[in-house]
């Protein structure tokens, strides 16, 4: 399955009320421990929670959300401190973040969910599923091995890992507003389909120094996340896990999750690097609908075989 059309200019979305990117979606905010989380919700049926990575926001899912909402209630959150969510004073470890996301889900009236996470969102999705296994029926993870189980092996691929995790205020003082497009542009340029990422909304989202510092907070918590993951690895995930990697990215996601889960499937997104939901939304939509679907539908393409229930 080939990637979708090239990215075009994205209209400025509101923080509350009807969304602009597709009909039937609405923006909202919900109070949780430490602040307020922004979300975008649409569709009906079983719930799929979408968790974005760094350096992005909920917008990274906008190309797949309409298709998923045909048969599901889709809720895409801005992680605490990022996008239009408020910046908490602390708690960027993934256990605390997962609990905040769960609080938001519960506040919206839902208990049982399916989760799809990308990058840092994957690292948050794992403790949500591990610590509340009766509330998560299926878990899909994209382009991130777990801290303590493979993520550290990627540190040598890009200097941003060490830079972001440096103690405060080192990156805060080095990275000015005028540096945002250069720095984040370098990250996006590491993708395979560079044209597929509409960068300006993300440059704007990280133009606030407090938001950038929150992003660093997630990286600074990696070492503690690794300790927590190793200490709790015996709590193996009981739900099916789908690990998706980009054809032109680093891989190893399924191997990482096999250390903490028994039922792990894998799929490779064609024509894609790290930012799979934007580089090949057609594949992600089709794969997710198979994995999260209520019926055991045969895959229409060979590359979707790992996505089937």
C-alpha positions in Angstrom: 0.0 0.0 0.0 1.5 3.3 -1.0 1.4 6.5 0.9 -1.4 9.0 0.6 -1.3 12.4 -1.0 1.4 14.9 -0.1 0.7 17.2 2.9 -0.9 20.5 2.3 -1.4 23.6 4.4 -3.2 22.7 7.6 -5.8 25.3 8.9 -5.3 26.5 12.4 -7.5 24.3 14.6 -9.4 25.7 17.6 -8.9 24.4 21.1 -12.6 23.9 21.7 -15.6 23.3 19.5 -16.0 21.8 16.0 -12.8 20.7 14.3 -11.8 22.0 10.9 -9.8 19.0 9.6 -12.9 16.7 9.2 -16.6 16.8 10.0 -17.9 15.1 13.1 -14.9 15.9 15.3 -14.8 18.3 18.2 -12.1 19.8 20.4 -12.5 19.7 24.1 -10.6 20.0 27.4 -10.7 17.9 30.5 -9.2 18.5 34.0 -6.8 15.9 35.3 -4.2 15.8 38.1 -1.6 18.5 37.4 -3.6 20.4 34.7 -5.9 20.3 31.8 -5.7 18.0 28.7 -6.8 19.0 25.3 -8.4 16.3 23.1 -10.1 15.8 19.8 -13.0 13.3 19.7 -15.3 11.9 17.0 -17.1 8.8 15.8 -19.0 6.2 17.7 -18.4 2.6 18.8 -15.5 1.0 20.7 -13.0 3.6 21.9 -9.5 4.1 20.3 -7.2 6.4 22.2 -4.5 8.0 20.1 -1.2 9.2 21.8 1.2 11.2 19.7 5.0 11.4 19.9 7.7 14.1 20.0 8.1 16.6 18.4 4.4 16.5 17.4 0.9 17.0 18.8 -2.5 15.3 18.2 -2.3 16.7 14.7 -0.1 13.8 13.6 -3.3 11.6 13.6 -5.6 13.8 11.6 -5.1 11.9 8.4 -6.2 8.6 9.9 -8.8 9.7 12.4 -11.7 10.0 9.9 -11.3 6.5 8.6 -11.0 5.1 12.2 -14.1 7.0 13.2 -16.3 5.1 10.8 -16.6 2.2 13.4 -15.0 3.6 16.5 -15.0 6.5 19.0 -11.7 8.1 18.3 -10.0 10.3 21.0 -6.7 11.9 20.2 -5.0 13.7 23.2 -2.3 16.2 23.4 0.1 14.8 26.0 0.4 16.8 29.2 2.5 19.9 28.6 2.4 19.6 24.8 0.1 21.0 22.1 -2.9 22.7 23.7 -2.7 20.8 27.0 -1.4 22.8 30.0 2.1 22.3 31.4 2.2 20.4 34.6 4.9 21.2 37.2 6.3 17.6 36.9 5.3 14.0 36.4 6.8 13.4 32.9 7.5 9.8 33.8 5.4 7.5 31.7 3.5 5.9 34.6 2.3 9.3 35.8 1.5 10.4 32.3 -0.5 7.2 31.6 -2.5 7.8 34.8 -3.3 11.3 33.6 -4.5 10.1 30.3 -6.6 7.4 32.0 -8.1 10.1 34.2 -9.1 12.0 31.1 -10.6 8.9 29.5 -12.6 8.2 32.6 -13.8 11.9 32.8 -15.1 11.6 29.3 -17.2 8.6 30.4 -15.1 5.7 29.1 -13.5 2.9 31.0 -12.5 0.2 28.4 -10.3 1.3 25.5 -8.0 0.3 22.8 -4.8 2.4 22.4 -2.5 3.3 19.6 0.7 5.2 20.4 3.5 6.6 18.3 7.1 7.4 19.6 6.7 8.8 23.1 3.0 8.0 22.9 4.0 4.3 22.7 6.0 4.7 25.9 2.9 6.1 27.7 0.6 3.5 26.2 2.6 0.6 27.7 2.2 1.4 31.4 -1.5 2.3 30.8 -2.0 -1.2 29.4 0.3 -2.9 32.0 -1.2 -1.2 35.1 -4.8 -1.3 33.9 -4.9 -4.5 31.9 -8.7 -5.1 32.3 -9.3 -1.7 30.7 -7.2 -2.0 27.6 -8.4 -4.7 25.1 -5.8 -4.1 22.4 -2.6 -2.1 22.0 -0.9 -0.9 18.8 2.5 0.7 19.0 4.4 2.6 16.3 8.1 3.3 16.0 9.4 3.1 19.6 11.0 0.2 21.5 10.5 0.5 25.3 12.9 2.2 27.7 14.9 -0.6 29.3 14.1 -3.0 26.5 15.8 -1.5 23.4 15.2 2.2 23.3 18.7 3.0 24.7 20.2 1.2 21.7 18.9 4.0 19.5 20.6 6.8 21.3 23.6 6.6 19.0 21.4 7.2 15.9 20.6 10.8 16.8 22.1 13.4 19.1 18.7 14.7 20.0 18.2 11.8 22.6 21.1 13.1 24.7 20.4 16.7 24.1 16.7 16.5 25.1 17.5 14.5 28.2 20.3 16.9 29.4 19.6 18.4 32.8 17.7 21.6 33.0 18.4 24.3 32.0 21.0 23.2 29.4 18.7 22.6 26.4 16.3 25.4 27.5 19.2 27.9 27.3 20.7 26.6 24.1 17.4 26.3 22.1 15.8 29.7 21.4 12.5 30.3 19.6 14.4 31.1 16.4 16.1 27.7 16.5 12.8 25.7 16.5 12.4 25.3 12.8 16.1 24.3 12.4 16.1 21.8 15.2 12.7 20.2 14.6 13.3 20.4 10.8 16.3 18.2 11.3 14.1 15.6 13.1 11.5 15.7 10.3 14.2 15.5 7.6 15.1 12.1 9.0 11.8 10.7 7.7 11.5 8.9 4.4 8.7 11.1 2.9 9.8 14.5 4.1 7.1 16.2 2.1 4.4 14.3 4.0 4.9 16.2 7.2 3.2 19.6 7.4 5.8 21.2 9.7 4.5 24.7 10.4 1.8 23.7 13.0 4.5 21.8 14.9 7.0 24.7 14.8 4.2 26.9 16.2 3.3 24.3 18.9 6.9 24.2 20.1 7.5 27.9 19.8 6.6 28.3 23.5 9.7 27.6 25.7 7.5 26.0 28.3 6.2 23.5 25.8 9.8 22.7 24.7 10.8 22.2 28.3 7.9 19.8 28.7 9.2 17.8 25.7 12.6 17.6 27.3 10.9 16.4 30.5 9.6 13.3 28.7 13.2 12.5 27.6 14.7 13.3 31.1 12.4 10.6 32.5 13.6 7.8 30.2 16.1 6.5 32.7 13.5 6.2 35.5 11.0 4.7 32.9 13.6 2.0 32.1 13.9 1.1 35.8 10.1 1.0 36.2 9.7 -1.1 33.1 12.3 -3.7 34.1 10.9 -3.9 37.7 7.4 -4.6 36.3 8.2 -6.7 33.3 6.7 -9.8 35.0 3.3 -8.1 34.7 3.1 -9.3 31.1 0.5 -7.7 28.9 -2.5 -10.0 28.4 -3.9 -8.2 25.4 -2.8 -8.5 21.8 -0.1 -6.1 20.8 0.6 -4.9 17.3 4.0 -3.4 16.6 4.3 -1.2 13.5 7.6 0.0 12.1 8.4 2.1 9.0 10.1 0.4 6.1 12.9 2.9 6.2 13.3 3.3 9.9 15.1 1.5 12.8 12.8 -1.5 13.6 13.0 -3.7 16.7 9.7 -2.6 18.1 8.1 -6.1 18.1 11.2 -7.7 19.7 11.1 -5.1 22.5 7.4 -5.8 23.3 7.9 -9.5 23.2 9.9 -9.0 26.4 6.8 -7.8 28.2 3.9 -9.4 26.2 2.9 -12.8 25.0 0.8 -12.0 21.9 2.9 -9.6 19.7 2.2 -9.2 16.0 4.3 -7.1 13.7 3.7 -5.1 10.5 5.9 -2.9 8.3 4.5 0.3 6.8 5.7 0.6 3.2 7.1 3.9 1.9 7.6 5.2 5.4 10.2 6.3 7.9 9.7 7.2 11.5 6.5 9.3 11.1 4.3 6.5 9.9 0.9 8.0 10.5 1.8 11.0 8.3 4.1 9.3 5.8 1.6 6.5 5.0 -1.8 7.2 6.6 -3.4 4.8 4.1 -1.5 1.9 5.6 -2.1 3.0 9.2 -5.8 3.4 8.6 -6.2 0.0 7.0 -3.9 -1.8 9.5 -5.7 -0.2 12.5 -9.1 -1.1 11.2 -8.1 -4.7 10.8 -6.4 -4.9 14.2 -9.1 -3.0 16.1 -12.0 -4.2 14.1 -14.8 -6.3 15.5 -14.6 -8.9 12.7 -11.8 -11.2 11.6 -11.6 -9.6 8.1 -8.9 -11.0 5.8 -6.2 -8.5 4.8 -6.6 -7.0 1.4 -2.8 -6.7 0.9 0.1 -8.9 1.9 1.7 -6.2 4.0 -1.4 -6.0 6.1 -1.2 -9.7 7.2 0.3 -8.8 10.6 -2.5 -6.4 11.3 -5.3 -9.0 11.1 -7.1 -10.1 14.2 
